[in-house]
């Protein structure tokens, strides 16, 4: 068990993502510190993104076709800020408002 911890410690201390085959100890030390910093930042940001997506509110849209007045009032009381009513069906059809019968008139020639 102790040897596993020693191997893990050696792996962590010798891990280098930025290895450029240098023999200089200070460069190798900077590379290992940069690797450690990169891994810590990467893990921290990953955890933050996971937590943010887990606790953020999700919006669900429901469509209620042809609701009656009591349903509209109930939904308005439950969701006053988010209720949306796109008026895609008019209450009076156009053929009741407009008469579109074509009447042709005779054209007289005066020449």
HUJOMO-V214248 format. One record per pair of residues at least 24 apart in sequence whose C-alpha atoms are under 10 Angstrom apart, sorted by sequence separation. I is the first residue (numbers start at 1). J is the second residue. D is the distance in Angstrom with one decimal. If there is no record, write none. Layout:
i = (I | I)
j = (J | J)
d = (D | D)
This chain:
i = (12)
j = (36)
d = (8.5)
